[in-house]
Amino acid sequence: MKLYTVDAARALLPELIPLLEQLRDAVTGLRADRASFAAAARGVSSDGSLLADPWESGEGAGRVEANGTALQNVTAELDAWGIEVKDPERGLIDFYHERDGEVVFLCFLLGEPTMSYWHTLEGGFAGRQRL
């Protein structure tokens, strides 16, 4: 387990933010593809009109593969840095950190201006406290 200082975690944010955006987009894309596939399998949209099969041309399968690859690559990179992904769709990540002799998480959510929160290992997002 790699322990991060607040400064070290903040210094990584410019590299992490594009990765978190890519992760979010891949997860969102996979969810949309799954919904498309489910609708195509039913043969009609929610308004009752017939659908063209998005998978017939191979376009859907290529998109799923690209999103799956992006998801794997980004999570592998974050894992190599010792960063835990808590919610890929929201861009929520945690860094291990030592605070007052206890190992806790520094917590970052995509869209926040900087690393500003921490929580206990069991506390989760609901237990976040300002640094």
N, CA, C and O atoms as CSV, one atom per row, in Angstrom:
chain,resi,resn,atom,element,x,y,z
A,1,MET,N,N,0.847,-1.169,0.000
A,1,MET,CA,C,0.000,0.000,0.000
A,1,MET,C,C,0.895,1.236,0.000
A,1,MET,O,O,1.778,1.388,0.844
A,2,LYS,N,N,0.645,2.103,-0.959
A,2,LYS,CA,C,1.403,3.347,-1.050
A,2,LYS,C,C,0.664,4.425,-0.288
A,2,LYS,O,O,-0.532,4.631,-0.494
A,3,LEU,N,N,1.372,5.115,0.591
A,3,LEU,CA,C,0.797,6.232,1.327
A,3,LEU,C,C,1.148,7.537,0.618
A,3,LEU,O,O,2.302,7.763,0.256
A,4,TYR,N,N,0.158,8.381,0.424
A,4,TYR,CA,C,0.344,9.666,-0.227
A,4,TYR,C,C,0.256,10.785,0.786
A,4,TYR,O,O,-0.550,10.735,1.715
A,5,THR,N,N,1.090,11.800,0.601
A,5,THR,CA,C,0.898,13.044,1.330
A,5,THR,C,C,-0.172,13.836,0.577
A,5,THR,O,O,-0.475,13.540,-0.578
A,6,VAL,N,N,-0.729,14.828,1.229
A,6,VAL,CA,C,-1.718,15.677,0.566
A,6,VAL,C,C,-1.076,16.350,-0.653
A,6,VAL,O,O,-1.678,16.405,-1.725
A,7,ASP,N,N,0.147,16.861,-0.480
A,7,ASP,CA,C,0.824,17.534,-1.592
A,7,ASP,C,C,1.088,16.596,-2.759
A,7,ASP,O,O,0.911,16.981,-3.914
A,8,ALA,N,N,1.510,15.367,-2.472
A,8,ALA,CA,C,1.779,14.402,-3.548
A,8,ALA,C,C,0.498,14.040,-4.290
A,8,ALA,O,O,0.506,13.931,-5.516
A,9,ALA,N,N,-0.594,13.853,-3.568
A,9,ALA,CA,C,-1.874,13.533,-4.203
A,9,ALA,C,C,-2.341,14.705,-5.060
A,9,ALA,O,O,-2.803,14.515,-6.185
A,10,ARG,N,N,-2.220,15.903,-4.527
A,10,ARG,CA,C,-2.619,17.089,-5.303
A,10,ARG,C,C,-1.760,17.246,-6.554
A,10,ARG,O,O,-2.258,17.646,-7.606
A,11,ALA,N,N,-0.489,16.935,-6.441
A,11,ALA,CA,C,0.410,17.071,-7.589
A,11,ALA,C,C,0.041,16.109,-8.722
A,11,ALA,O,O,0.320,16.393,-9.887
A,12,LEU,N,N,-0.579,14.985,-8.392
A,12,LEU,CA,C,-0.980,14.005,-9.409
A,12,LEU,C,C,-2.279,14.375,-10.123
A,12,LEU,O,O,-2.572,13.840,-11.192
A,13,LEU,N,N,-3.044,15.271,-9.550
A,13,LEU,CA,C,-4.370,15.576,-10.109
A,13,LEU,C,C,-4.341,15.996,-11.584
A,13,LEU,O,O,-5.210,15.558,-12.338
A,14,PRO,N,N,-3.389,16.822,-12.033
A,14,PRO,CA,C,-3.390,17.169,-13.458
A,14,PRO,C,C,-3.245,15.944,-14.380
A,14,PRO,O,O,-3.760,15.952,-15.498
A,15,GLU,N,N,-2.563,14.916,-13.928
A,15,GLU,CA,C,-2.453,13.672,-14.703
A,15,GLU,C,C,-3.695,12.799,-14.527
A,15,GLU,O,O,-4.113,12.110,-15.457
A,16,LEU,N,N,-4.272,12.833,-13.345
A,16,LEU,CA,C,-5.404,11.960,-13.030
A,16,LEU,C,C,-6.725,12.420,-13.644
A,16,LEU,O,O,-7.534,11.593,-14.065
A,17,ILE,N,N,-6.941,13.713,-13.695
A,17,ILE,CA,C,-8.237,14.216,-14.163
A,17,ILE,C,C,-8.574,13.719,-15.573
A,17,ILE,O,O,-9.697,13.260,-15.781
A,18,PRO,N,N,-7.660,13.786,-16.552
A,18,PRO,CA,C,-8.004,13.239,-17.875
A,18,PRO,C,C,-8.272,11.728,-17.835
A,18,PRO,O,O,-9.112,11.231,-18.585
A,19,LEU,N,N,-7.571,11.008,-16.976
A,19,LEU,CA,C,-7.817,9.571,-16.840
A,19,LEU,C,C,-9.190,9.306,-16.236
A,19,LEU,O,O,-9.899,8.400,-16.674
A,20,LEU,N,N,-9.566,10.091,-15.237
A,20,LEU,CA,C,-10.882,9.926,-14.618
A,20,LEU,C,C,-11.999,10.266,-15.610
A,20,LEU,O,O,-13.048,9.623,-15.612
A,21,GLU,N,N,-11.769,11.279,-16.451
A,21,GLU,CA,C,-12.753,11.617,-17.488
A,21,GLU,C,C,-12.879,10.476,-18.495
A,21,GLU,O,O,-13.980,10.130,-18.924
A,22,GLN,N,N,-11.741,9.899,-18.862
A,22,GLN,CA,C,-11.744,8.767,-19.785
A,22,GLN,C,C,-12.454,7.566,-19.160
A,22,GLN,O,O,-13.220,6.876,-19.832
A,23,LEU,N,N,-12.203,7.323,-17.895
A,23,LEU,CA,C,-12.857,6.231,-17.170
A,23,LEU,C,C,-14.364,6.448,-17.117
A,23,LEU,O,O,-15.140,5.537,-17.406
A,24,ARG,N,N,-14.771,7.654,-16.749
A,24,ARG,CA,C,-16.194,7.992,-16.698
A,24,ARG,C,C,-16.857,7.790,-18.061
A,24,ARG,O,O,-17.937,7.206,-18.152
A,25,ASP,N,N,-16.207,8.274,-19.114
A,25,ASP,CA,C,-16.770,8.155,-20.462
A,25,ASP,C,C,-16.873,6.699,-20.898
A,25,ASP,O,O,-17.844,6.315,-21.550
A,26,ALA,N,N,-15.884,5.888,-20.546
A,26,ALA,CA,C,-15.912,4.467,-20.912
A,26,ALA,C,C,-17.055,3.750,-20.199
A,26,ALA,O,O,-17.775,2.965,-20.816
A,27,VAL,N,N,-17.223,4.012,-18.915
A,27,VAL,CA,C,-18.297,3.366,-18.150
A,27,VAL,C,C,-19.656,3.820,-18.671
A,27,VAL,O,O,-20.561,3.005,-18.849
A,28,THR,N,N,-19.796,5.105,-18.912
A,28,THR,CA,C,-21.053,5.644,-19.446
A,28,THR,C,C,-21.343,5.046,-20.817
A,28,THR,O,O,-22.481,4.685,-21.117
A,29,GLY,N,N,-20.307,4.943,-21.645
A,29,GLY,CA,C,-20.467,4.346,-22.969
A,29,GLY,C,C,-20.879,2.887,-22.899
A,29,GLY,O,O,-21.735,2.442,-23.664
A,30,LEU,N,N,-20.280,2.151,-21.995
A,30,LEU,CA,C,-20.646,0.739,-21.843
A,30,LEU,C,C,-22.090,0.593,-21.363
A,30,LEU,O,O,-22.801,-0.309,-21.806
A,31,ARG,N,N,-22.520,1.463,-20.472
A,31,ARG,CA,C,-23.922,1.423,-20.018
A,31,ARG,C,C,-24.872,1.720,-21.172
A,31,ARG,O,O,-25.898,1.055,-21.319
A,32,ALA,N,N,-24.538,2.712,-21.990
A,32,ALA,CA,C,-25.376,3.062,-23.138
A,32,ALA,C,C,-25.408,1.914,-24.142
A,32,ALA,O,O,-26.459,1.601,-24.701
A,33,ASP,N,N,-24.263,1.293,-24.367
A,33,ASP,CA,C,-24.202,0.158,-25.293
A,33,ASP,C,C,-25.041,-1.004,-24.786
A,33,ASP,O,O,-25.719,-1.676,-25.563
A,34,ARG,N,N,-24.993,-1.236,-23.491
A,34,ARG,CA,C,-25.792,-2.317,-22.910
A,34,ARG,C,C,-27.283,-2.033,-23.107
A,34,ARG,O,O,-28.057,-2.936,-23.424
A,35,ALA,N,N,-27.676,-0.773,-22.916
A,35,ALA,CA,C,-29.076,-0.400,-23.122
A,35,ALA,C,C,-29.467,-0.565,-24.588
A,35,ALA,O,O,-30.569,-1.025,-24.886
A,36,SER,N,N,-28.575,-0.194,-25.501
A,36,SER,CA,C,-28.830,-0.364,-26.933
A,36,SER,C,C,-28.982,-1.831,-27.289
A,36,SER,O,O,-29.874,-2.221,-28.043
A,37,PHE,N,N,-28.103,-2.622,-26.737
A,37,PHE,CA,C,-28.154,-4.061,-27.015
A,37,PHE,C,C,-29.453,-4.661,-26.488
A,37,PHE,O,O,-30.086,-5.471,-27.165
A,38,ALA,N,N,-29.847,-4.265,-25.286
A,38,ALA,CA,C,-31.092,-4.781,-24.703
A,38,ALA,C,C,-32.293,-4.368,-25.545
A,38,ALA,O,O,-33.197,-5.169,-25.780
A,39,ALA,N,N,-32.301,-3.110,-26.001
A,39,ALA,CA,C,-33.403,-2.640,-26.837
A,39,ALA,C,C,-33.414,-3.377,-28.175
A,39,ALA,O,O,-34.478,-3.754,-28.665
A,40,ALA,N,N,-32.247,-3.583,-28.763
A,40,ALA,CA,C,-32.169,-4.303,-30.049
A,40,ALA,C,C,-32.637,-5.740,-29.877
A,40,ALA,O,O,-33.276,-6.307,-30.764
A,41,ALA,N,N,-32.316,-6.317,-28.743
A,41,ALA,CA,C,-32.740,-7.701,-28.492
A,41,ALA,C,C,-34.257,-7.789,-28.387
A,41,ALA,O,O,-34.848,-8.806,-28.750
A,42,ARG,N,N,-34.886,-6.735,-27.897
A,42,ARG,CA,C,-36.346,-6.698,-27.826
A,42,ARG,C,C,-36.955,-6.354,-29.176
A,42,ARG,O,O,-38.099,-6.716,-29.453
A,43,GLY,N,N,-36.186,-5.642,-30.035
A,43,GLY,CA,C,-36.642,-5.326,-31.382
A,43,GLY,C,C,-37.439,-4.054,-31.513
A,43,GLY,O,O,-37.791,-3.674,-32.630
A,44,VAL,N,N,-37.740,-3.385,-30.429
A,44,VAL,CA,C,-38.496,-2.135,-30.499
A,44,VAL,C,C,-37.961,-1.157,-29.468
A,44,VAL,O,O,-37.378,-1.548,-28.457
A,45,SER,N,N,-38.172,0.133,-29.747
A,45,SER,CA,C,-37.789,1.141,-28.767
A,45,SER,C,C,-38.934,1.329,-27.782
A,45,SER,O,O,-39.986,0.703,-27.915
A,46,SER,N,N,-38.731,2.174,-26.816
A,46,SER,CA,C,-39.756,2.371,-25.796
A,46,SER,C,C,-41.040,2.972,-26.371
A,46,SER,O,O,-42.108,2.824,-25.778
A,47,ASP,N,N,-40.944,3.651,-27.525
A,47,ASP,CA,C,-42.158,4.207,-28.130
A,47,ASP,C,C,-42.826,3.244,-29.109
A,47,ASP,O,O,-43.813,3.593,-29.758
A,48,GLY,N,N,-42.281,2.030,-29.209
A,48,GLY,CA,C,-42.899,0.998,-30.032
A,48,GLY,C,C,-42.393,0.919,-31.456
A,48,GLY,O,O,-42.801,0.028,-32.200
A,49,SER,N,N,-41.507,1.835,-31.861
A,49,SER,CA,C,-41.011,1.781,-33.239
A,49,SER,C,C,-39.928,0.715,-33.370
A,49,SER,O,O,-39.210,0.418,-32.415
A,50,LEU,N,N,-39.822,0.147,-34.566
A,50,LEU,CA,C,-38.805,-0.868,-34.811
A,50,LEU,C,C,-37.431,-0.226,-34.823
A,50,LEU,O,O,-37.270,0.919,-35.247
A,51,LEU,N,N,-36.460,-0.959,-34.361
A,51,LEU,CA,C,-35.090,-0.458,-34.304
A,51,LEU,C,C,-34.224,-1.141,-35.342
A,51,LEU,O,O,-34.422,-2.311,-35.669
A,52,ALA,N,N,-33.262,-0.394,-35.855
A,52,ALA,CA,C,-32.210,-1.011,-36.649
A,52,ALA,C,C,-31.244,-1.643,-35.658
A,52,ALA,O,O,-31.035,-1.108,-34.569
A,53,ASP,N,N,-30.672,-2.742,-36.014
A,53,ASP,CA,C,-29.749,-3.443,-35.124
A,53,ASP,C,C,-28.400,-2.722,-35.106
A,53,ASP,O,O,-27.686,-2.753,-36.108
A,54,PRO,N,N,-28.025,-2.066,-33.982
A,54,PRO,CA,C,-26.756,-1.338,-33.928
A,54,PRO,C,C,-25.546,-2.266,-33.945
A,54,PRO,O,O,-24.418,-1.811,-34.137
A,55,TRP,N,N,-25.771,-3.542,-33.750
A,55,TRP,CA,C,-24.677,-4.499,-33.689
A,55,TRP,C,C,-24.427,-5.157,-35.039
A,55,TRP,O,O,-23.396,-5.799,-35.239
A,56,GLU,N,N,-25.364,-4.998,-35.962
A,56,GLU,CA,C,-25.266,-5.667,-37.248
A,56,GLU,C,C,-24.033,-5.236,-38.041
A,56,GLU,O,O,-23.366,-6.071,-38.653
A,57,SER,N,N,-23.729,-3.942,-38.033
A,57,SER,CA,C,-22.600,-3.425,-38.807
A,57,SER,C,C,-21.263,-3.655,-38.113
A,57,SER,O,O,-20.214,-3.439,-38.719
A,58,GLY,N,N,-21.281,-4.077,-36.893
A,58,GLY,CA,C,-20.041,-4.258,-36.138
A,58,GLY,C,C,-19.635,-2.996,-35.401
A,58,GLY,O,O,-18.705,-3.014,-34.594
A,59,GLU,N,N,-20.328,-1.900,-35.675
A,59,GLU,CA,C,-20.015,-0.626,-35.041
A,59,GLU,C,C,-20.198,-0.698,-33.524
A,59,GLU,O,O,-19.361,-0.207,-32.766
A,60,GLY,N,N,-21.294,-1.312,-33.093
A,60,GLY,CA,C,-21.559,-1.433,-31.657
A,60,GLY,C,C,-20.503,-2.271,-30.959
A,60,GLY,O,O,-20.038,-1.922,-29.874
A,61,ALA,N,N,-20.128,-3.373,-31.583
A,61,ALA,CA,C,-19.120,-4.246,-30.982
A,61,ALA,C,C,-17.768,-3.537,-30.884
A,61,ALA,O,O,-17.048,-3.709,-29.901
A,62,GLY,N,N,-17.427,-2.753,-31.883
A,62,GLY,CA,C,-16.170,-2.002,-31.851
A,62,GLY,C,C,-16.157,-0.969,-30.746
A,62,GLY,O,O,-15.135,-0.758,-30.092
A,63,ARG,N,N,-17.297,-0.323,-30.538
A,63,ARG,CA,C,-17.422,0.673,-29.476
A,63,ARG,C,C,-17.291,0.014,-28.106
A,63,ARG,O,O,-16.621,0.539,-27.217
A,64,VAL,N,N,-17.933,-1.135,-27.945
A,64,VAL,CA,C,-17.844,-1.862,-26.678
A,64,VAL,C,C,-16.393,-2.263,-26.411
A,64,VAL,O,O,-15.898,-2.128,-25.292
A,65,GLU,N,N,-15.728,-2.750,-27.434
A,65,GLU,CA,C,-14.326,-3.156,-27.269
A,65,GLU,C,C,-13.448,-1.964,-26.890
A,65,GLU,O,O,-12.598,-2.078,-26.007
A,66,ALA,N,N,-13.646,-0.822,-27.550
A,66,ALA,CA,C,-12.854,0.373,-27.251
A,66,ALA,C,C,-13.109,0.851,-25.825
A,66,ALA,O,O,-12.172,1.188,-25.101
A,67,ASN,N,N,-14.376,0.878,-25.425
A,67,ASN,CA,C,-14.697,1.306,-24.057
A,67,ASN,C,C,-14.154,0.322,-23.030
A,67,ASN,O,O,-13.653,0.733,-21.984
A,68,GLY,N,N,-14.249,-0.968,-23.317
A,68,GLY,CA,C,-13.715,-1.981,-22.406
A,68,GLY,C,C,-12.206,-1.869,-22.255
A,68,GLY,O,O,-11.671,-2.000,-21.154
A,69,THR,N,N,-11.526,-1.626,-23.365
A,69,THR,CA,C,-10.070,-1.463,-23.327
A,69,THR,C,C,-9.689,-0.226,-22.526
A,69,THR,O,O,-8.770,-0.273,-21.708
A,70,ALA,N,N,-10.391,0.878,-22.757
A,70,ALA,CA,C,-10.114,2.109,-22.004
A,70,ALA,C,C,-10.323,1.886,-20.513
A,70,ALA,O,O,-9.520,2.324,-19.690
A,71,LEU,N,N,-11.403,1.206,-20.178
A,71,LEU,CA,C,-11.706,0.903,-18.780
A,71,LEU,C,C,-10.577,0.088,-18.146
A,71,LEU,O,O,-10.126,0.401,-17.045
A,72,GLN,N,N,-10.129,-0.942,-18.833
A,72,GLN,CA,C,-9.042,-1.786,-18.308
A,72,GLN,C,C,-7.743,-1.009,-18.170
A,72,GLN,O,O,-7.052,-1.129,-17.158
A,73,ASN,N,N,-7.403,-0.211,-19.179
A,73,ASN,CA,C,-6.134,0.521,-19.154
A,73,ASN,C,C,-6.099,1.557,-18.035
A,73,ASN,O,O,-5.107,1.666,-17.314
A,74,VAL,N,N,-7.167,2.306,-17.896
A,74,VAL,CA,C,-7.190,3.345,-16.860
A,74,VAL,C,C,-7.189,2.723,-15.470
A,74,VAL,O,O,-6.451,3.176,-14.596
A,75,THR,N,N,-7.998,1.699,-15.252
A,75,THR,CA,C,-8.022,1.088,-13.917
A,75,THR,C,C,-6.682,0.444,-13.579
A,75,THR,O,O,-6.260,0.465,-12.423
A,76,ALA,N,N,-6.010,-0.129,-14.579
A,76,ALA,CA,C,-4.685,-0.711,-14.338
A,76,ALA,C,C,-3.680,0.364,-13.948
A,76,ALA,O,O,-2.853,0.154,-13.061
A,77,GLU,N,N,-3.750,1.519,-14.614
A,77,GLU,CA,C,-2.828,2.603,-14.292
A,77,GLU,C,C,-3.087,3.150,-12.886
A,77,GLU,O,O,-2.150,3.389,-12.125
A,78,LEU,N,N,-4.345,3.342,-12.552
A,78,LEU,CA,C,-4.675,3.825,-11.210
A,78,LEU,C,C,-4.262,2.807,-10.149
A,78,LEU,O,O,-3.752,3.176,-9.091
A,79,ASP,N,N,-4.481,1.546,-10.434
A,79,ASP,CA,C,-4.090,0.486,-9.512
A,79,ASP,C,C,-2.574,0.479,-9.308
A,79,ASP,O,O,-2.097,0.291,-8.189
A,80,ALA,N,N,-1.821,0.683,-10.385
A,80,ALA,CA,C,-0.355,0.717,-10.284
A,80,ALA,C,C,0.109,1.872,-9.402
A,80,ALA,O,O,1.148,1.772,-8.750
A,81,TRP,N,N,-0.638,2.949,-9.376
A,81,TRP,CA,C,-0.312,4.087,-8.517
A,81,TRP,C,C,-0.824,3.889,-7.094
A,81,TRP,O,O,-0.551,4.715,-6.224
A,82,GLY,N,N,-1.556,2.813,-6.845
A,82,GLY,CA,C,-2.096,2.569,-5.511
A,82,GLY,C,C,-3.311,3.417,-5.206
A,82,GLY,O,O,-3.616,3.683,-4.043
A,83,ILE,N,N,-4.008,3.842,-6.251
A,83,ILE,CA,C,-5.200,4.673,-6.101
A,83,ILE,C,C,-6.424,3.784,-6.268
A,83,ILE,O,O,-6.506,3.004,-7.216
A,84,GLU,N,N,-7.372,3.903,-5.351
A,84,GLU,CA,C,-8.581,3.081,-5.399
A,84,GLU,C,C,-9.709,3.832,-6.095
A,84,GLU,O,O,-10.012,4.978,-5.763
A,85,VAL,N,N,-10.320,3.165,-7.061
A,85,VAL,CA,C,-11.483,3.727,-7.740
A,85,VAL,C,C,-12.716,3.314,-6.941
A,85,VAL,O,O,-12.976,2.126,-6.750
A,86,LYS,N,N,-13.464,4.297,-6.483
A,86,LYS,CA,C,-14.661,4.015,-5.683
A,86,LYS,C,C,-15.929,4.102,-6.522
A,86,LYS,O,O,-16.856,3.316,-6.326
A,87,ASP,N,N,-15.978,5.050,-7.456
A,87,ASP,CA,C,-17.136,5.200,-8.336
A,87,ASP,C,C,-16.635,5.727,-9.677
A,87,ASP,O,O,-16.420,6.930,-9.826
A,88,PRO,N,N,-16.447,4.839,-10.655
A,88,PRO,CA,C,-15.878,5.274,-11.934
A,88,PRO,C,C,-16.776,6.243,-12.695
A,88,PRO,O,O,-16.279,7.093,-13.433
A,89,GLU,N,N,-18.070,6.128,-12.529
A,89,GLU,CA,C,-18.992,7.003,-13.256
A,89,GLU,C,C,-18.946,8.441,-12.733
A,89,GLU,O,O,-19.174,9.391,-13.482
A,90,ARG,N,N,-18.658,8.583,-11.474
A,90,ARG,CA,C,-18.557,9.919,-10.874
A,90,ARG,C,C,-17.119,10.425,-10.806
A,90,ARG,O,O,-16.889,11.602,-10.526
A,91,GLY,N,N,-16.155,9.549,-11.060
A,91,GLY,CA,C,-14.757,9.939,-10.945
A,91,GLY,C,C,-14.326,10.076,-9.501
A,91,GLY,O,O,-13.587,10.996,-9.149
A,92,LEU,N,N,-14.786,9.162,-8.669
A,92,LEU,CA,C,-14.480,9.185,-7.241
A,92,LEU,C,C,-13.337,8.225,-6.953
A,92,LEU,O,O,-13.430,7.028,-7.222
A,93,ILE,N,N,-12.251,8.769,-6.398
A,93,ILE,CA,C,-11.070,7.956,-6.093
A,93,ILE,C,C,-10.574,8.266,-4.684
A,93,ILE,O,O,-10.855,9.323,-4.120
A,94,ASP,N,N,-9.825,7.305,-4.135
A,94,ASP,CA,C,-9.222,7.449,-2.809
A,94,ASP,C,C,-7.741,7.126,-2.879
A,94,ASP,O,O,-7.315,6.236,-3.615
A,95,PHE,N,N,-6.963,7.865,-2.098
A,95,PHE,CA,C,-5.526,7.644,-1.932
A,95,PHE,C,C,-5.294,7.270,-0.477
A,95,PHE,O,O,-5.869,7.896,0.414
A,96,TYR,N,N,-4.477,6.278,-0.219
A,96,TYR,CA,C,-4.114,5.970,1.168
A,96,TYR,C,C,-3.236,7.101,1.703
A,96,TYR,O,O,-2.385,7.638,0.995
A,97,HIS,N,N,-3.467,7.446,2.965
A,97,HIS,CA,C,-2.790,8.587,3.592
A,97,HIS,C,C,-2.698,8.321,5.091
A,97,HIS,O,O,-3.572,7.678,5.672
A,98,GLU,N,N,-1.646,8.814,5.700
A,98,GLU,CA,C,-1.544,8.691,7.155
A,98,GLU,C,C,-1.890,10.025,7.796
A,98,GLU,O,O,-1.324,11.066,7.461
A,99,ARG,N,N,-2.827,9.967,8.718
A,99,ARG,CA,C,-3.281,11.181,9.411
A,99,ARG,C,C,-3.310,10.881,10.907
A,99,ARG,O,O,-4.041,10.002,11.361
A,100,ASP,N,N,-2.521,11.610,11.648
A,100,ASP,CA,C,-2.454,11.441,13.104
A,100,ASP,C,C,-2.175,9.986,13.486
A,100,ASP,O,O,-2.773,9.464,14.427
A,101,GLY,N,N,-1.270,9.334,12.760
A,101,GLY,CA,C,-0.861,7.968,13.061
A,101,GLY,C,C,-1.830,6.896,12.588
A,101,GLY,O,O,-1.609,5.715,12.854
A,102,GLU,N,N,-2.883,7.271,11.904
A,102,GLU,CA,C,-3.878,6.314,11.410
A,102,GLU,C,C,-3.922,6.368,9.880
A,102,GLU,O,O,-3.842,7.445,9.289
A,103,VAL,N,N,-4.049,5.206,9.249
A,103,VAL,CA,C,-4.192,5.163,7.793
A,103,VAL,C,C,-5.644,5.482,7.458
A,103,VAL,O,O,-6.571,4.846,7.959
A,104,VAL,N,N,-5.816,6.479,6.601
A,104,VAL,CA,C,-7.135,6.942,6.160
A,104,VAL,C,C,-7.074,7.106,4.638
A,104,VAL,O,O,-6.057,6.801,4.015
A,105,PHE,N,N,-8.157,7.586,4.054
A,105,PHE,CA,C,-8.180,7.885,2.629
A,105,PHE,C,C,-8.254,9.389,2.407
A,105,PHE,O,O,-9.015,10.092,3.073
A,106,LEU,N,N,-7.455,9.868,1.465
A,106,LEU,CA,C,-7.692,11.171,0.868
A,106,LEU,C,C,-8.703,10.910,-0.232
A,106,LEU,O,O,-8.581,9.927,-0.963
A,107,CYS,N,N,-9.684,11.762,-0.358
A,107,CYS,CA,C,-10.812,11.495,-1.239
A,107,CYS,C,C,-10.944,12.614,-2.276
A,107,CYS,O,O,-10.969,13.793,-1.922
A,108,PHE,N,N,-11.029,12.239,-3.558
A,108,PHE,CA,C,-11.194,13.219,-4.633
A,108,PHE,C,C,-12.341,12.803,-5.531
A,108,PHE,O,O,-12.487,11.633,-5.884
A,109,LEU,N,N,-13.155,13.788,-5.896
A,109,LEU,CA,C,-14.278,13.591,-6.800
A,109,LEU,C,C,-14.067,14.472,-8.019
A,109,LEU,O,O,-13.826,15.673,-7.893
A,110,LEU,N,N,-14.158,13.878,-9.190
A,110,LEU,CA,C,-13.999,14.612,-10.438
A,110,LEU,C,C,-14.893,15.845,-10.420
A,110,LEU,O,O,-16.081,15.762,-10.107
A,111,GLY,N,N,-14.308,16.991,-10.760
A,111,GLY,CA,C,-15.043,18.257,-10.737
A,111,GLY,C,C,-14.664,19.130,-9.565
A,111,GLY,O,O,-14.878,20.342,-9.597
A,112,GLU,N,N,-14.095,18.521,-8.514
A,112,GLU,CA,C,-13.625,19.331,-7.394
A,112,GLU,C,C,-12.337,20.034,-7.812
A,112,GLU,O,O,-11.558,19.483,-8.589
A,113,PRO,N,N,-12.107,21.241,-7.306
A,113,PRO,CA,C,-10.933,21.998,-7.752
A,113,PRO,C,C,-9.597,21.436,-7.274
A,113,PRO,O,O,-8.574,21.630,-7.932
A,114,THR,N,N,-9.597,20.745,-6.143
A,114,THR,CA,C,-8.357,20.176,-5.613
A,114,THR,C,C,-8.705,19.093,-4.592
A,114,THR,O,O,-9.877,18.833,-4.320
A,115,MET,N,N,-7.688,18.481,-4.044
A,115,MET,CA,C,-7.868,17.481,-2.988
A,115,MET,C,C,-8.218,18.237,-1.710
A,115,MET,O,O,-7.391,18.973,-1.172
A,116,SER,N,N,-9.434,18.055,-1.231
A,116,SER,CA,C,-9.890,18.824,-0.072
A,116,SER,C,C,-10.479,17.980,1.043
A,116,SER,O,O,-10.823,18.512,2.098
A,117,TYR,N,N,-10.606,16.658,0.832
A,117,TYR,CA,C,-11.317,15.830,1.804
A,117,TYR,C,C,-10.540,14.564,2.163
A,117,TYR,O,O,-9.672,14.101,1.423
A,118,TRP,N,N,-10.886,14.037,3.310
A,118,TRP,CA,C,-10.376,12.748,3.767
A,118,TRP,C,C,-11.510,12.033,4.489
A,118,TRP,O,O,-12.501,12.652,4.878
A,119,HIS,N,N,-11.353,10.721,4.664
A,119,HIS,CA,C,-12.292,9.944,5.476
A,119,HIS,C,C,-11.604,8.684,5.957
A,119,HIS,O,O,-10.591,8.266,5.396
A,120,THR,N,N,-12.154,8.081,6.996
A,120,THR,CA,C,-11.593,6.833,7.506
A,120,THR,C,C,-11.754,5.745,6.455
A,120,THR,O,O,-12.506,5.914,5.495
A,121,LEU,N,N,-11.059,4.642,6.628
A,121,LEU,CA,C,-11.148,3.542,5.672
A,121,LEU,C,C,-12.557,2.981,5.603
A,121,LEU,O,O,-12.981,2.501,4.551
A,122,GLU,N,N,-13.287,3.034,6.705
A,122,GLU,CA,C,-14.643,2.514,6.735
A,122,GLU,C,C,-15.682,3.595,6.485
A,122,GLU,O,O,-16.837,3.282,6.196
A,123,GLY,N,N,-15.292,4.865,6.592
A,123,GLY,CA,C,-16.246,5.968,6.549
A,123,GLY,C,C,-16.885,6.229,5.200
A,123,GLY,O,O,-18.033,6.668,5.138
A,124,GLY,N,N,-16.178,5.971,4.136
A,124,GLY,CA,C,-16.739,6.190,2.813
A,124,GLY,C,C,-17.045,7.640,2.517
A,124,GLY,O,O,-16.741,8.532,3.310
A,125,PHE,N,N,-17.646,7.861,1.374
A,125,PHE,CA,C,-17.948,9.201,0.893
A,125,PHE,C,C,-18.798,9.972,1.903
A,125,PHE,O,O,-18.593,11.170,2.101
A,126,ALA,N,N,-19.734,9.303,2.529
A,126,ALA,CA,C,-20.613,9.970,3.508
A,126,ALA,C,C,-19.833,10.489,4.707
A,126,ALA,O,O,-20.279,11.422,5.375
A,127,GLY,N,N,-18.668,9.895,4.993
A,127,GLY,CA,C,-17.870,10.303,6.146
A,127,GLY,C,C,-16.781,11.305,5.816
A,127,GLY,O,O,-15.900,11.553,6.638
A,128,ARG,N,N,-16.827,11.884,4.624
A,128,ARG,CA,C,-15.772,12.834,4.227
A,128,ARG,C,C,-15.724,14.039,5.149
A,128,ARG,O,O,-16.746,14.562,5.592
A,129,GLN,N,N,-14.466,14.467,5.426
A,129,GLN,CA,C,-14.239,15.649,6.241
A,129,GLN,C,C,-13.215,16.537,5.529
A,129,GLN,O,O,-12.326,16.039,4.839
A,130,ARG,N,N,-13.346,17.819,5.698
A,130,ARG,CA,C,-12.386,18.751,5.093
A,130,ARG,C,C,-10.988,18.557,5.692
A,130,ARG,O,O,-10.833,18.299,6.885
A,131,LEU,N,N,-10.001,18.688,4.847
A,131,LEU,CA,C,-8.605,18.615,5.308
A,131,LEU,C,C,-8.295,19.798,6.208
A,131,LEU,O,O,-7.173,19.922,6.700
